[in-house]
Amino acid sequence: MGKVQTKNIDKNERYKIIGDFYEIVTNLRTKNEVIGFFMGLLTPSEALMFARRIQ
């Protein structure tokens, strides 16, 4: 997937996209659902970088 430059996306569209992402994440109910979601979304390297970032 290519990089996204936020300046090229309308402010309202950015809020909608991010809001949709948050909505999906908050609807995950179990740890296994969360694991499955992020395993499908992130590469192992990305998952490690993400985990380190929020540590």
PALUMDO-778752 format. One record per atom (N, C-alpha, C, O): residue in three letters; chain; residue number from 1; x, y, z; atom name. Coordinates in pm, 1 decimal. Layout:
BEGIN
ala:A:NUM:X:Y:Z:CA
...
//
This chain:
BEGIN
met:A:1:84.4:-117.1:0.0:N
met:A:1:0.0:0.0:0.0:CA
met:A:1:89.3:123.8:0.0:C
met:A:1:189.4:129.8:71.4:O
gly:A:2:51.9:221.1:-80.1:N
gly:A:2:128.8:344.0:-88.3:CA
gly:A:2:106.1:433.9:31.6:C
gly:A:2:10.5:417.6:107.5:O
lys:A:3:196.0:528.4:46.2:N
lys:A:3:182.2:624.2:155.4:CA
lys:A:3:68.5:721.1:125.1:C
lys:A:3:39.4:751.6:9.5:O
val:A:4:6.5:767.5:229.9:N
val:A:4:-103.4:862.7:216.8:CA
val:A:4:-57.8:996.0:273.2:C
val:A:4:-3.8:1002.9:383.6:O
gln:A:5:-79.6:1100.0:197.4:N
gln:A:5:-48.8:1233.9:246.3:CA
gln:A:5:-179.4:1298.5:290.6:C
gln:A:5:-269.0:1322.7:209.8:O
thr:A:6:-188.4:1325.7:419.7:N
thr:A:6:-313.8:1377.1:474.5:CA
thr:A:6:-353.9:1509.7:412.3:C
thr:A:6:-472.7:1541.4:405.5:O
lys:A:7:-257.3:1586.9:367.4:N
lys:A:7:-291.8:1716.7:307.8:CA
lys:A:7:-369.3:1700.9:177.2:C
lys:A:7:-434.1:1795.2:131.7:O
asn:A:8:-362.9:1582.5:116.9:N
asn:A:8:-433.6:1558.7:-8.7:CA
asn:A:8:-574.9:1504.1:12.1:C
asn:A:8:-647.1:1479.7:-84.5:O
ile:A:9:-614.0:1485.0:137.9:N
ile:A:9:-746.7:1430.9:167.6:CA
ile:A:9:-826.3:1536.9:242.8:C
ile:A:9:-777.6:1596.9:338.6:O
asp:A:10:-947.5:1558.3:198.3:N
asp:A:10:-1036.9:1655.0:261.0:CA
asp:A:10:-1049.3:1626.8:410.9:C
asp:A:10:-1054.7:1511.2:452.9:O
lys:A:11:-1053.9:1732.4:490.1:N
lys:A:11:-1060.8:1720.5:636.1:CA
lys:A:11:-1178.4:1633.6:680.4:C
lys:A:11:-1162.2:1547.9:767.3:O
asn:A:12:-1294.7:1654.3:622.7:N
asn:A:12:-1412.3:1574.7:660.8:CA
asn:A:12:-1394.5:1428.0:624.6:C
asn:A:12:-1436.1:1339.5:699.3:O
glu:A:13:-1333.1:1402.7:510.5:N
glu:A:13:-1307.5:1264.5:468.9:CA
glu:A:13:-1207.8:1197.5:564.0:C
glu:A:13:-1224.0:1080.4:598.6:O
arg:A:14:-1104.8:1271.8:606.2:N
arg:A:14:-1008.3:1217.9:703.6:CA
arg:A:14:-1079.4:1178.5:832.2:C
arg:A:14:-1057.2:1069.5:884.9:O
tyr:A:15:-1165.0:1267.0:882.8:N
tyr:A:15:-1237.9:1237.4:1006.6:CA
tyr:A:15:-1327.6:1115.6:990.8:C
tyr:A:15:-1339.7:1034.8:1082.9:O
lys:A:16:-1390.6:1101.9:874.6:N
lys:A:16:-1477.8:987.2:851.2:CA
lys:A:16:-1397.1:857.7:847.8:C
lys:A:16:-1435.1:758.7:910.4:O
ile:A:17:-1287.1:858.5:775.4:N
ile:A:17:-1203.6:738.4:764.2:CA
ile:A:17:-1150.5:697.2:900.9:C
ile:A:17:-1157.4:580.1:938.2:O
ile:A:18:-1097.9:793.1:974.6:N
ile:A:18:-1043.3:762.7:1107.5:CA
ile:A:18:-1155.0:719.3:1202.3:C
ile:A:18:-1137.5:626.5:1281.2:O
gly:A:19:-1268.5:786.0:1194.3:N
gly:A:19:-1382.8:748.3:1277.7:CA
gly:A:19:-1429.9:606.7:1248.9:C
gly:A:19:-1462.4:531.4:1340.7:O
asp:A:20:-1433.6:570.8:1120.5:N
asp:A:20:-1471.3:433.4:1083.5:CA
asp:A:20:-1373.0:332.3:1141.6:C
asp:A:20:-1413.3:226.8:1190.6:O
phe:A:21:-1244.3:364.8:1136.0:N
phe:A:21:-1142.6:276.0:1192.8:CA
phe:A:21:-1164.8:259.0:1342.9:C
phe:A:21:-1163.7:146.9:1393.8:O
tyr:A:22:-1184.9:369.6:1413.3:N
tyr:A:22:-1208.9:362.2:1557.9:CA
tyr:A:22:-1334.3:281.3:1589.1:C
tyr:A:22:-1337.1:204.3:1685.1:O
glu:A:23:-1436.7:299.1:1508.4:N
glu:A:23:-1561.6:225.0:1528.8:CA
glu:A:23:-1538.5:74.6:1515.2:C
glu:A:23:-1589.2:-4.2:1595.1:O
ile:A:24:-1462.4:36.0:1414.8:N
ile:A:24:-1431.7:-106.2:1395.4:CA
ile:A:24:-1355.7:-160.7:1515.3:C
ile:A:24:-1388.7:-267.5:1566.7:O
val:A:25:-1254.6:-88.1:1559.7:N
val:A:25:-1172.9:-134.9:1672.3:CA
val:A:25:-1257.1:-145.2:1799.4:C
val:A:25:-1244.2:-242.1:1874.3:O
thr:A:26:-1342.1:-47.6:1824.0:N
thr:A:26:-1421.5:-51.7:1947.5:CA
thr:A:26:-1528.6:-159.8:1944.5:C
thr:A:26:-1581.2:-197.2:2049.3:O
asn:A:27:-1561.4:-210.1:1826.9:N
asn:A:27:-1660.0:-317.5:1817.5:CA
asn:A:27:-1599.6:-456.4:1837.9:C
asn:A:27:-1672.9:-554.9:1845.9:O
leu:A:28:-1468.3:-465.1:1846.4:N
leu:A:28:-1404.1:-593.7:1873.8:CA
leu:A:28:-1430.8:-628.8:2019.7:C
leu:A:28:-1408.9:-546.8:2108.8:O
arg:A:29:-1477.8:-750.0:2043.7:N
arg:A:29:-1525.0:-785.0:2177.5:CA
arg:A:29:-1428.6:-871.9:2257.5:C
arg:A:29:-1425.2:-863.6:2380.3:O
thr:A:30:-1351.9:-953.5:2190.5:N
thr:A:30:-1264.2:-1044.4:2264.0:CA
thr:A:30:-1118.9:-1021.7:2224.1:C
thr:A:30:-1089.3:-960.7:2121.3:O
lys:A:31:-1030.7:-1071.5:2306.9:N
lys:A:31:-888.4:-1060.8:2276.2:CA
lys:A:31:-857.6:-1130.9:2144.3:C
lys:A:31:-776.6:-1082.1:2065.4:O
asn:A:32:-921.8:-1244.9:2120.1:N
asn:A:32:-898.0:-1316.7:1994.7:CA
asn:A:32:-944.6:-1236.2:1873.3:C
asn:A:32:-881.0:-1241.1:1768.0:O
glu:A:33:-1054.1:-1162.6:1886.8:N
glu:A:33:-1099.2:-1076.4:1777.3:CA
glu:A:33:-997.4:-965.6:1751.4:C
glu:A:33:-968.0:-932.8:1636.4:O
val:A:34:-944.4:-908.8:1858.0:N
val:A:34:-844.2:-802.6:1844.5:CA
val:A:34:-718.5:-857.8:1777.6:C
val:A:34:-663.7:-796.1:1686.3:O
ile:A:35:-673.9:-973.1:1823.5:N
ile:A:35:-555.0:-1035.8:1765.2:CA
ile:A:35:-577.9:-1063.9:1616.9:C
ile:A:35:-493.0:-1032.1:1533.6:O
gly:A:36:-690.4:-1122.6:1584.5:N
gly:A:36:-721.1:-1152.9:1444.8:CA
gly:A:36:-727.5:-1028.4:1358.4:C
gly:A:36:-679.1:-1027.6:1245.2:O
phe:A:37:-787.3:-923.5:1412.2:N
phe:A:37:-797.9:-798.3:1337.8:CA
phe:A:37:-660.0:-743.0:1305.4:C
phe:A:37:-630.4:-710.8:1190.3:O
phe:A:38:-576.1:-732.2:1407.7:N
phe:A:38:-444.7:-672.9:1384.9:CA
phe:A:38:-351.4:-765.6:1307.0:C
phe:A:38:-265.3:-717.5:1233.3:O
met:A:39:-366.6:-896.0:1321.5:N
met:A:39:-285.6:-988.3:1241.1:CA
met:A:39:-321.5:-975.5:1093.0:C
met:A:39:-235.4:-989.6:1006.2:O
gly:A:40:-448.0:-949.0:1065.2:N
gly:A:40:-490.0:-929.8:927.3:CA
gly:A:40:-453.5:-793.1:872.5:C
gly:A:40:-443.7:-774.6:751.2:O
leu:A:41:-433.8:-698.8:960.7:N
leu:A:41:-406.4:-560.8:920.1:CA
leu:A:41:-257.3:-531.6:908.0:C
leu:A:41:-214.6:-461.0:816.7:O
leu:A:42:-178.8:-585.9:999.9:N
leu:A:42:-37.4:-550.7:1010.0:CA
leu:A:42:53.5:-668.3:976.0:C
leu:A:42:19.5:-784.1:1000.3:O
thr:A:43:168.6:-636.7:919.9:N
thr:A:43:271.9:-738.5:904.1:CA
thr:A:43:332.0:-763.7:1042.4:C
thr:A:43:313.4:-682.1:1132.7:O
pro:A:44:403.3:-874.4:1060.7:N
pro:A:44:467.3:-896.4:1191.2:CA
pro:A:44:558.9:-780.8:1232.2:C
pro:A:44:563.3:-743.2:1349.4:O
ser:A:45:630.7:-725.5:1137.0:N
ser:A:45:719.5:-613.0:1166.6:CA
ser:A:45:639.4:-489.7:1209.0:C
ser:A:45:677.0:-420.7:1303.7:O
glu:A:46:530.2:-462.4:1139.9:N
glu:A:46:445.6:-348.6:1175.5:CA
glu:A:46:383.4:-367.7:1313.2:C
glu:A:46:373.3:-272.8:1391.0:O
ala:A:47:341.7:-490.4:1343.0:N
ala:A:47:282.2:-518.7:1474.0:CA
ala:A:47:383.4:-491.8:1585.1:C
ala:A:47:349.3:-434.9:1688.8:O
leu:A:48:507.0:-532.7:1562.9:N
leu:A:48:611.7:-508.5:1662.3:CA
leu:A:48:637.0:-359.1:1678.6:C
leu:A:48:648.1:-310.2:1791.1:O
met:A:49:646.1:-286.6:1568.6:N
met:A:49:668.4:-141.8:1576.3:CA
met:A:49:552.2:-73.0:1647.8:C
met:A:49:573.3:16.8:1729.3:O
phe:A:50:430.7:-115.1:1617.2:N
phe:A:50:311.7:-57.9:1680.4:CA
phe:A:50:313.0:-85.6:1830.7:C
phe:A:50:287.8:3.9:1911.3:O
ala:A:51:342.4:-209.1:1867.1:N
ala:A:51:345.5:-246.8:2008.6:CA
ala:A:51:452.1:-167.5:2084.0:C
ala:A:51:429.7:-123.8:2196.9:O
arg:A:52:566.1:-149.9:2021.9:N
arg:A:52:671.8:-71.1:2086.6:CA
arg:A:52:630.4:74.2:2101.9:C
arg:A:52:662.8:138.5:2201.7:O
arg:A:53:559.9:125.0:2004.3:N
arg:A:53:519.4:266.0:2008.3:CA
arg:A:53:421.9:294.0:2122.4:C
arg:A:53:426.7:401.2:2182.7:O
ile:A:54:334.6:199.8:2152.4:N
ile:A:54:234.8:224.4:2257.0:CA
ile:A:54:278.0:173.5:2393.7:C
ile:A:54:202.2:182.7:2490.3:O
gln:A:55:397.7:120.6:2402.3:N
gln:A:55:448.5:70.5:2530.2:CA
gln:A:55:462.3:180.3:2630.8:C
gln:A:55:503.8:155.4:2744.0:O
//
